[in-house]
Amino acid sequence: MTINRERLASVFTTLCEIDSPSKQEGRVAAYLINLFTDMGAKVFEDDSANQTGADCGNLFVRFPGGGLDKEPVFFNCHMDTVLPAIGVKVKREGEVFSSAGDTVLGSDDKAGIAALIEVMWTLQENNIPYGPVEFVFTTCEEVGLLGVKALDPANITAKIGYALDSSGINRVVVGAPAANRISAEIKGIASHAGLSPEKGISAIHLAAKAIARLKLGRLDSESSANIGVISGGMASNIIPESVLVQGEVRSHSVKLLQEYTQQIRSTFQEEIDSWSDPEGVVNGRPSLDFSAVDDFPILKLDRDSAVIKRVEAAAASLDRELHYVVAGGGSDANIFNGYGLQCAILSTGMDKVHSTRETIKLSDMALTAELLLAILC
């Protein structure tokens, strides 16, 4: 089975030059619908756009396979890219693809999509037997995994799958943390900062005191925490009445995730409770509205799980060594595992993603496609 490398390069370039920032994936979706329909697949677009605000839904593409008695498998890629992503032009220098301008390239995640397309063309034109396969192309991955969170897992018949969404090559991500998104809104009392500062309660000051007490960054070998956004205040001469602090906690341990989240909540509440009015002139007290929302669940796959055994067998047939890693980020795969579907993450060769310096090599995309062929056959 030989991958047509130049055809793979051409499809990859075409995909990258179809702009698809998050919530504007419709043009890529239309391209894929036409392409896979012409290949004889059953294509279904869900109604997740009603929840995500995207201009299209998630796509489900099904090929029944033939000639092989293998368990069904699904592959996942997201159709959106991070900004800047308008007017992408691809530059190729030998084996290396990059952006010709001031945009991202889009190999995250269009390298995976291109590999899947090339795999199906290779199977069909060579009449190669393969097992049942489904592709799940999601929207809004880069802005909170919104597409996969909005899909109905009943639309996927396979019980194991692979998300093509990691840098490097010959890497399999078998672990990723769960995360809580945290929000702490502190309400104080506004007052003129020069005429009557003693009559105000500075929400920003209270927030700063709480944040200064927090342990952030790497908390332990399994956990991390971050405060990423602080917004509040009206003017430099007004005691700030409110401030919103937003951040996250991640951990590979559910127990630790809950403990660290509670520590952050308690720290903010302690600052509110310990506030005092030494002048006795403030009409009221500060308050806290704290929330912690599950962002994505833990991904943890055993080496003897069906999804890992299948990719191991595929790699062995290619005489290829895989590297199993535990990642620190979340992806669609976390959500699939939360749905009860075993989903590992496979690398595609992309490098320096989420930046205008993003690159990928054609040889690495071809290696990815060869592994996908081996999984199916």
C-alpha positions in Angstrom: 0.0 0.0 0.0 1.7 3.2 -1.2 0.6 6.6 -0.2 0.3 9.1 -3.0 2.4 11.8 -1.3 1.8 14.5 -3.9 -1.9 14.0 -3.8 -1.7 14.2 0.0 0.2 17.4 -0.3 -2.3 18.9 -2.7 -5.3 18.1 -0.5 -3.6 19.4 2.6 -2.8 22.7 0.8 -6.4 23.0 -0.4 -7.7 22.4 3.1 -5.4 24.9 4.7 -6.3 27.6 2.2 -10.0 27.2 3.1 -10.4 29.6 6.0 -12.1 28.0 9.0 -11.5 29.9 12.3 -13.6 28.6 15.1 -17.4 29.0 14.5 -16.7 29.5 10.7 -16.1 25.9 9.7 -18.9 25.8 7.1 -16.6 26.1 4.0 -14.5 23.2 5.1 -17.6 21.2 6.0 -19.1 21.8 2.5 -15.8 20.7 0.9 -15.8 17.5 3.0 -19.5 16.7 2.4 -19.0 16.9 -1.4 -15.7 14.9 -1.4 -16.9 12.1 0.8 -20.3 11.9 -0.8 -18.6 11.4 -4.2 -16.5 8.6 -2.6 -19.7 6.8 -1.7 -19.8 7.5 2.1 -22.9 8.2 4.1 -22.5 11.8 5.4 -24.6 13.3 8.2 -24.4 16.8 9.7 -25.9 17.3 13.2 -27.7 20.3 14.6 -25.0 21.2 17.1 -24.7 24.7 15.5 -27.8 25.6 17.6 -25.6 25.2 20.7 -22.2 26.2 19.5 -23.0 29.2 17.4 -21.0 27.8 14.5 -22.1 28.2 10.9 -22.3 24.4 10.5 -22.7 21.3 12.6 -20.4 18.4 13.3 -19.9 15.9 10.4 -20.3 12.2 10.6 -18.9 10.2 7.7 -19.4 6.4 7.4 -17.7 3.8 5.2 -19.1 0.3 5.7 -15.8 -1.3 4.7 -15.7 -4.7 3.1 -13.7 -7.9 3.0 -12.4 -7.7 6.5 -14.1 -8.8 9.7 -12.8 -6.1 12.0 -14.4 -4.1 14.8 -15.6 -0.7 13.7 -13.3 2.2 14.4 -13.7 6.0 14.3 -11.3 8.8 13.6 -11.7 12.4 14.8 -10.4 15.7 13.6 -11.6 19.2 14.3 -12.3 21.5 11.4 -11.5 24.8 13.1 -8.2 26.6 13.5 -6.9 29.2 15.9 -6.5 32.8 14.9 -4.9 34.5 12.9 -6.5 32.3 10.2 -8.0 34.6 7.5 -6.5 34.5 4.1 -4.1 31.5 4.7 -1.6 30.9 1.9 0.6 27.8 2.1 4.3 27.9 1.3 6.1 24.7 0.5 9.9 24.4 0.5 10.8 20.8 -0.3 9.1 18.6 2.3 8.2 21.5 4.6 4.9 23.4 4.6 4.4 26.7 6.4 2.3 29.8 6.2 3.3 32.2 3.5 1.9 35.2 5.4 1.0 36.3 8.9 -1.4 33.5 9.6 -1.3 30.1 11.1 -0.8 27.3 8.7 -3.7 25.1 9.9 -2.0 21.7 10.1 -3.8 21.7 13.5 -6.0 19.9 12.5 -6.1 19.8 8.7 -3.1 17.4 8.5 -5.2 14.8 10.1 -8.1 15.4 7.8 -5.9 15.3 4.7 -4.4 12.0 5.9 -7.9 10.4 6.3 -8.9 11.5 2.8 -5.7 10.1 1.3 -6.2 6.8 3.2 -9.7 6.4 1.7 -8.6 7.1 -1.8 -5.8 4.6 -1.4 -8.1 1.9 -0.2 -10.7 2.5 -2.9 -8.4 2.8 -5.9 -6.4 -0.4 -4.9 -9.5 -2.4 -3.9 -7.9 -3.1 -0.5 -10.2 -4.8 2.1 -10.8 -2.8 5.3 -13.1 -2.8 8.2 -16.0 -0.4 9.0 -14.8 3.2 9.7 -16.4 6.4 10.7 -15.0 9.9 10.7 -16.2 12.5 13.2 -15.3 16.1 12.2 -16.0 18.5 14.9 -16.5 22.3 15.2 -15.2 24.8 17.8 -12.5 22.6 19.3 -10.1 25.4 19.7 -12.6 27.5 21.8 -13.6 25.0 24.4 -14.3 21.7 22.7 -17.8 23.1 22.0 -18.6 20.9 19.0 -17.8 17.6 20.6 -19.6 18.6 23.8 -22.7 19.3 21.7 -22.8 16.1 19.7 -24.9 13.0 20.4 -22.5 10.1 20.9 -25.3 7.8 19.7 -24.4 9.0 16.2 -21.1 7.0 16.5 -21.4 3.2 16.2 -17.7 2.4 16.8 -16.6 1.9 20.4 -13.0 2.8 19.9 -11.3 5.6 18.0 -8.4 7.9 17.5 -8.2 11.7 17.5 -5.6 12.9 15.1 -4.5 16.0 17.0 -1.0 16.0 18.5 2.5 17.2 17.5 5.4 14.9 16.9 5.4 11.6 15.0 4.7 8.0 16.1 3.3 9.3 19.4 0.2 8.1 21.1 -1.3 10.2 23.9 -2.8 7.8 26.5 -3.4 10.3 29.3 -4.6 13.8 29.7 -6.0 15.8 32.7 -9.5 16.8 33.6 -10.1 20.5 34.1 -12.4 22.9 35.9 -13.0 26.4 34.7 -13.3 28.7 37.6 -14.9 32.1 37.9 -14.8 34.4 41.0 -16.8 37.6 40.8 -16.3 39.9 43.8 -18.8 42.7 44.5 -17.7 45.7 46.5 -19.0 49.2 46.8 -18.2 52.1 44.5 -17.1 55.4 45.9 -15.1 58.4 44.8 -11.4 57.5 45.2 -10.4 61.0 46.3 -13.4 62.5 48.1 -14.6 59.4 50.1 -12.4 56.4 49.6 -13.2 55.1 53.1 -16.9 54.7 52.0 -15.9 52.2 49.3 -15.0 48.6 49.1 -12.4 47.8 46.4 -13.3 44.6 44.7 -9.9 44.6 42.9 -8.0 44.9 46.2 -9.9 42.0 47.7 -9.3 39.9 44.6 -5.6 40.8 44.6 -5.2 39.7 48.2 -6.9 36.4 47.4 -4.8 35.8 44.3 -1.6 36.6 46.1 -2.3 33.7 48.5 -3.0 31.2 45.8 -0.5 28.6 44.7 -0.5 28.7 40.9 1.4 27.0 38.1 2.6 23.5 38.8 0.9 22.3 42.0 2.2 18.7 42.0 3.2 16.1 39.5 -0.4 15.7 38.4 -1.9 19.1 38.7 -1.7 22.8 37.7 -3.7 26.0 38.2 -3.8 29.3 36.5 -5.5 32.7 36.7 -5.8 33.9 33.1 -8.3 36.8 33.0 -9.0 39.7 35.4 -11.5 42.3 34.4 -13.2 45.1 36.5 -13.2 48.7 37.4 -14.7 51.8 35.7 -12.1 54.6 36.1 -9.0 55.4 38.1 -10.9 57.8 40.4 -13.6 55.3 41.3 -13.3 52.6 43.9 -14.0 49.4 41.8 -17.3 48.0 42.6 -16.8 44.6 40.9 -14.1 42.4 39.4 -14.2 39.1 37.6 -11.4 36.7 38.0 -11.3 33.7 35.6 -8.9 30.7 35.5 -8.6 27.0 35.6 -7.5 23.9 37.5 -6.2 20.8 35.9 -5.3 17.4 37.3 -4.9 13.8 36.3 -6.5 13.0 39.7 -10.2 13.7 40.2 -9.6 13.9 43.9 -6.9 16.5 43.6 -8.9 18.4 41.0 -11.7 18.8 43.6 -9.3 19.6 46.4 -7.5 22.3 44.6 -10.7 23.8 43.2 -12.1 24.0 46.8 -8.8 25.6 48.0 -9.2 28.4 45.5 -12.9 28.9 46.4 -12.0 29.0 50.1 -9.2 31.5 49.6 -11.5 34.0 47.9 -14.2 33.4 50.5 -11.8 33.9 53.4 -10.8 37.3 52.0 -14.5 38.3 51.7 -15.3 37.1 55.2 -12.2 38.7 56.8 -13.0 42.2 55.4 -13.6 44.8 58.0 -14.7 48.5 58.1 -12.3 50.2 60.5 -14.0 53.6 60.0 -17.5 52.2 60.4 -18.8 54.3 57.5 -19.3 51.7 54.8 -22.9 50.9 54.0 -22.7 47.2 53.2 -20.3 44.3 52.9 -18.4 42.6 50.0 -19.8 39.4 48.4 -18.5 36.6 46.3 -20.1 34.6 43.5 -17.8 31.6 42.8 -18.4 28.9 40.2 -16.4 25.9 39.0 -17.5 24.3 35.8 -16.3 20.9 34.5 -14.5 21.7 31.3 -13.4 18.2 30.3 -12.9 14.8 32.0 -9.8 12.7 32.4 -8.4 10.7 29.6 -6.6 7.6 30.9 -6.1 4.5 28.7 -4.5 1.3 29.8 -1.9 -0.4 27.6 -4.1 -3.5 27.4 -7.2 -1.5 26.3 -8.7 -2.4 22.9 -7.9 1.0 21.4 -4.2 0.7 22.3 -3.8 -2.9 21.3 -5.2 -2.1 17.8 -2.7 0.7 17.2 0.1 -1.4 18.6 -0.7 -4.2 16.2 -0.9 -1.7 13.3 2.5 -0.2 14.2 4.0 -3.7 14.5 2.9 -4.5 11.0 4.9 -1.5 9.8 7.9 -2.4 12.0 7.4 0.9 13.7 8.0 1.8 17.4 5.3 4.0 19.1 6.0 6.4 22.0 3.2 6.5 24.6 2.9 9.9 26.4 0.8 11.7 28.9 -0.2 15.2 27.9 -1.2 18.3 29.8 -3.9 19.6 27.5 -7.5 18.7 26.8 -8.9 17.7 23.4 -12.0 16.2 21.8 -10.6 12.8 22.9 -11.2 13.7 26.6 -14.9 14.2 25.8 -15.1 11.0 23.8 -13.7 9.0 26.7 -16.2 10.7 28.9 -18.9 9.4 26.6 -17.6 5.9 27.2 -15.8 5.6 23.9 -12.1 4.6 24.1 -10.2 7.3 22.2 -6.5 7.7 22.0 -4.7 10.7 20.4 -2.3 10.1 17.5 0.4 12.5 16.4 0.3 13.9 12.9 3.7 15.6 12.7 2.5 19.2 13.1 5.0 21.5 14.9 4.9 25.0 16.5 1.1 24.9 16.4 -1.0 27.9 17.5 1.6 30.2 16.1 2.5 31.8 12.8 5.7 29.7 12.8 3.7 26.5 12.4 5.2 23.8 10.1 4.7 20.3 9.0 6.7 17.8 6.8 5.1 15.9 4.0 7.1 12.8 5.1 5.4 13.0 8.5 1.9 13.3 7.1 2.7 10.2 4.9 3.8 8.3 8.0 0.5 9.2 9.7 -1.5 8.0 6.7 0.4 4.7 6.6 -0.4 4.1 10.3 -4.1 4.8 9.6 -4.1 2.4 6.7 -2.6 -0.3 9.0 -5.2 0.3 11.7 -8.0 -0.2 9.1 -6.4 -3.2 7.4 
